[in-house]
């Protein structure tokens, strides 16, 4: 049970990270300009930003899910949103990715990099939407409500963010700009598959809980 909870947290974190948004673009750009260590520090900061939102989602949804109308709203709304995100990612995978130049000021310290990653993660529109609409529901369903189960989930969730940071920073460092298009398209495809998988979980669990 503990390993299943950690794995679910790990996969949920990866599904969030795979959305090519401002955080990933910034990590890739900083890595290409300043090296893999700079990208890793920025990515680590974003992991703590995601963890903060995960804690807020756990605290809020544990109370709100006591109401039946909230369960209907989150399961049907969350499932629909996940399917829409899957469609969005699949559409992006079919569209030719374009490389855009982004200018960054000099990043003088690890603290600056860490803080920028944290700020970007907490300001990312996709992250806010994900946690507000579906993150809390999926987290609540992944745990049994106990502190031990919640801690196991958060460990897996944080580990997923760190693993993704290592992957994207090292991939950008070694691949460089020549793999940019393929890298983005691959992320979109995997992201679409993960969104479909979690949409199935949300809709199935909602059906079993409310209609059976």
Buried (B, 14 or more C-beta within 10 A) or exposed (E): EEEEBBBBBBBBBBBBBBBBBBBBBBBBBBBBBBEBBBBBBBBBBBBBBBBBBBBBBBEBBBEBBEEEEBBEBBBBBBBBBBBEBBEBBBEBBEEEBEEEEEEEEEBEEBEBBBBBBBBBBBEBEBBBBBBBBBBBBBBBBBBEEEEEBBBBBBBBBBBBBBBBBBEBBBBBBEBEEEEBEEBBBBBBBBBBBBBBEBBEBBBEBBEEBEEE
